[in-house]
Amino acid sequence: KATPLGAVAKFASSGKKSPKKDLGSMLMTYGDVYVAQVAMGASPEQLLKAFKEAMAHKGPSVIVAYTPCTAHGMKCGMGGAQQEMKRAVQAGYWLLWRYDPETGEMHLDSKKPDTPLEDFLDGEVRYNLLKRTFPENAEELFAKSSDRAKERYEKFLGMSTDHK
């Protein structure tokens, strides 16, 4: 499962205490897999670039996409899914990046987050429910989530060929 830290889920009614798996980073360790992380609503151009690169790669390719669903309980509704993707990237909840094992190049396509992560989390029931039912857990888990998001951005920034 990939339930994020702090989210309320079937088996985590007081908020998930551990972070979700980072599938993209795990796949990069194989050494021959093209990997990209995308979100169409945040950057259609980056999505197309990732698909083109993945198709051109001589070997396995995996594209991990941020795709909101009804279980997220978005305040904006499913009609606002594209905007929700953009908000996720702006808050650093989801990063856009591409890794080509043939060249060893990793491109961080996300800009530095410019929106507080909690603003994004407040837009989804799976998080704002935690604030209403277990406020002390929400404060702790959202702070951890924010710290992890900053660490993740710095990690990928450090790995990025474009920023060296």
C-alpha positions in Angstrom: 0.0 0.0 0.0 1.0 3.6 -0.5 -1.1 5.4 2.0 0.8 8.6 2.9 2.0 9.7 6.3 -0.9 11.3 8.3 -3.7 10.1 6.0 -6.8 8.5 7.6 -7.5 5.1 6.0 -9.3 1.9 6.8 -6.6 0.5 9.0 -5.3 3.9 10.2 -8.2 5.8 11.6 -5.9 8.0 13.8 -3.6 8.8 10.9 -0.9 6.6 9.3 2.2 6.9 11.3 4.8 5.7 8.7 5.6 7.2 5.3 4.5 5.6 2.1 6.8 3.7 -0.1 8.9 5.7 -2.6 8.3 3.5 -5.7 10.3 5.7 -8.0 13.4 5.8 -5.9 13.2 2.0 -5.4 13.1 1.5 -9.2 16.1 3.8 -9.8 18.2 1.3 -7.8 17.8 -1.3 -10.5 20.2 0.6 -12.7 18.5 -0.1 -16.1 15.0 1.2 -15.5 13.8 4.6 -16.9 11.7 6.2 -14.2 9.6 9.3 -14.2 7.2 10.8 -11.7 4.5 12.9 -13.3 1.2 14.8 -12.7 -0.7 15.8 -15.8 -2.5 18.7 -14.1 0.8 20.1 -12.8 2.7 19.9 -16.1 1.3 18.4 -19.3 4.6 19.2 -21.0 6.7 17.2 -18.5 4.2 14.3 -18.8 4.7 14.2 -22.6 8.5 14.5 -22.2 8.5 11.6 -19.8 6.4 9.4 -22.1 8.6 10.2 -25.1 11.8 9.4 -23.1 10.2 6.2 -21.7 9.3 5.0 -25.1 12.7 5.7 -26.5 14.5 3.9 -23.6 15.9 0.5 -24.6 14.8 -1.4 -21.5 12.1 -1.3 -18.9 10.3 2.1 -18.2 8.0 3.0 -15.4 6.1 6.2 -15.1 4.6 6.9 -11.6 1.6 9.3 -11.9 -0.2 11.3 -9.2 -3.8 10.5 -9.8 -6.4 11.8 -7.3 -9.4 9.5 -6.7 -12.7 9.7 -4.9 -11.1 8.1 -1.8 -9.0 11.2 -1.3 -12.2 13.1 -0.6 -11.1 16.3 -2.4 -13.0 19.4 -1.4 -12.9 20.5 -5.0 -14.5 17.2 -6.2 -13.3 15.0 -9.0 -14.0 17.8 -11.5 -11.1 19.6 -9.9 -8.6 16.7 -10.2 -6.3 18.5 -12.6 -6.1 21.5 -10.3 -5.5 19.2 -7.3 -2.5 17.7 -9.1 -1.1 21.2 -9.6 -1.7 22.0 -5.9 0.1 18.8 -4.9 3.2 19.8 -6.8 3.1 23.4 -5.7 3.1 22.2 -2.0 5.9 19.7 -2.5 3.5 16.8 -1.7 4.4 15.3 -5.2 7.6 16.0 -7.1 8.0 15.9 -10.9 11.2 14.3 -12.0 12.8 12.0 -14.7 15.7 9.5 -14.5 17.5 8.1 -17.5 19.8 5.2 -16.6 21.5 5.3 -20.0 22.9 8.8 -19.3 22.7 8.7 -15.5 20.9 12.0 -15.7 18.2 12.8 -13.2 16.0 15.9 -13.9 14.0 17.5 -11.1 11.2 19.2 -13.0 9.4 20.6 -9.9 10.1 24.1 -8.7 10.8 24.7 -5.0 7.5 24.3 -3.2 5.8 27.7 -2.7 2.7 26.6 -0.8 2.5 25.3 2.8 2.0 21.6 2.7 -0.8 21.8 5.2 -2.8 24.1 2.9 -2.8 21.2 0.4 -3.6 18.6 3.1 -6.6 20.7 4.2 -8.2 20.2 0.8 -8.6 16.4 1.3 -10.9 14.6 3.7 -8.4 11.9 4.3 -6.3 14.5 6.1 -8.7 17.1 7.4 -10.7 14.3 9.1 -7.6 13.7 11.2 -7.6 17.3 12.3 -11.2 17.0 13.5 -11.0 13.5 15.2 -7.4 13.4 16.5 -6.1 17.0 16.4 -2.9 16.1 18.4 -2.0 13.4 15.9 -2.7 15.7 13.0 -0.3 18.4 14.4 2.5 15.9 14.8 1.9 13.9 11.6 1.5 17.0 9.4 4.7 18.5 10.8 6.5 15.2 10.0 4.9 15.3 6.5 6.1 18.8 5.9 9.6 18.0 7.1 9.7 14.9 4.8 8.5 16.9 1.8 11.3 19.4 2.3 13.9 16.6 2.7 12.6 14.8 -0.4 12.8 18.0 -2.4 16.4 18.6 -1.2 17.3 15.0 -1.9 16.1 15.2 -5.5 17.6 18.6 -6.0 20.9 17.2 -4.9 20.6 14.3 -7.4 19.4 16.5 -10.3 21.8 17.0 -13.2 20.3 20.4 -13.8 21.2 21.8 -10.4 24.9 20.7 -10.1 
